[in-house]
């Protein structure tokens, strides 16, 4: 199996990939190399934990990367009853610890620096343009986001259409298609923005981003009383 392999430190990625790199960033960063590795036929929890523990043991022996290990240890918690590791979801504690280290160390050449810049500015991200020309934002502003767009009732039909346009929030963006306002508000706007704001806070420690993410989540928690339709696309949007 062909994997894109991450290296510590980045400059040990010295063997030229053949026939060409899968990813080449700007000249500020390194080139990701491809390397063939044996992948276990079954990625069980034990295998994943073994790989994680091995990576952490390497970090512990390298002074320059000790902050990654320390951050991982400080933010990780495990529920005794369920063994659920927090934080979880799109990024776990190992990914978050590595992200913070790489963004804070410009000399550590990695794609994360470029990705972080794009997260904030949205530069280079193709807009998802709807008929009529409206598109959701591609950036992650510390101030000036048009939401939250919390709705007291969401009724999403097949195809993403909203059962009743009266459900649309009062601050629904001008030019955005109202016939799919539930999808636009929850998925294209607030859902994506909450995640981006949370990641921006973690990378920068700027509390404005944390407050933005929290305001979106709290708005939906305090406003929404019905999310459906269960037999059509409501459940898909929740997931």
Secondary structure, DSSP 8 states (H G I E B T S, - for coil): -EEEE--SSGGG--S--SS--S-B--TTS-B-EEEE----SS--HHHHHHHHHHHHHHHHT-GGGHHHHHHHHHH-EE-TTT--EES-SSS-HHHHHHHHHHHH-TTS--HHHHHHHHHHH-TT----B-TTS-B---S--SS--------SEEEB-GGG-BS-GGGS-TT--TTS-GGGHHHIIIIIIIIHHHHHHHHHHHHH--HHHHHHHHHHHHHHHHH--EEE-TTTTHHHHH-
